């Protein structure tokens, strides 16, 4: 499947309009201009502190850049807009973003997540967070019925990567959100491999979506960053407190690099989509390749689910 369906039908026309709108959003949506100079791109506010008009009277609400920075705030507005949320948060790495989300849990809480999870996430959970009393079960979430078998009274969060890293296993986002709501769990999707251009988990009822922005969102291998978005006001307040308290925030220079990278995300993802289709076809025919794992292949175990929740494919193939 190409990034844009060329079949002359109503669905194709609507899809092209939606994709054009997404590209426009990546250039303009959520971006802030400089009211003082009129600069149309977000300036880099390379400062640690800000002048106050009086004791406790913050100018434009800014006091200290760990708490808030105008460049980072612009980026956070952009990711919230692209993920169809209300609140965004920018962190110094993907793992910093993941860690902040896990910090929503308390000692004694239980977390269910997909078994084929990113190695850094697995390491942090099994070597760090378990030391602070967080209990974890790694589950094959490709079969949605498996999830409920591991839910217990202490379970407070359901966390999935889809497609997963590295085996590109697909989890049903809508069904996951439904289970999370049934048991009053915080639902989280790592959307790194799809980006908001091709998949928007919040639209399916997920509470929190996160990204390692180091990958596709940055796009130029010159920044390490993590992004989080949510539409839930209460969760946003808690995440904001964690972000400010633990201090793993993204600096203004790196925030600017991500803002710049996002503007071409749509074009890059479409080209990546085209490239990976050719690579997958080549690998499938290669005599030394036994099996190819990629959700664009109709033989993929959850091909139909992926088609229903994403409008394109990741560039990663295995």
Protein Blocks (a to p, Z undefined) as FASTA:
>chain_A
ZZbdcbdcfklmmmmmmmmmmmmmmmmgopacdfknopabdcddddfbdcdfbghiaghh
iabfklpcfklmmmmmmmmmmnopabdcddfbfklmmmmmmmmpcehiacdddfbbcfkl
mmmmmmmmmmnopacddddfkbmklmmmmgcfklcbdcddddddfklpacdfklmmmmmm
mnopacdddfklnopmlocfklnopabdcddfklmmnonopaccdddddfbfklmmmmmm
mmmmnopaccfklmmmmmmmmmmmmmmmmmmmmmmmmmmmmmmmpmklmbdcdfkbmklm
klmmmmmmpcbdcfbdZZ
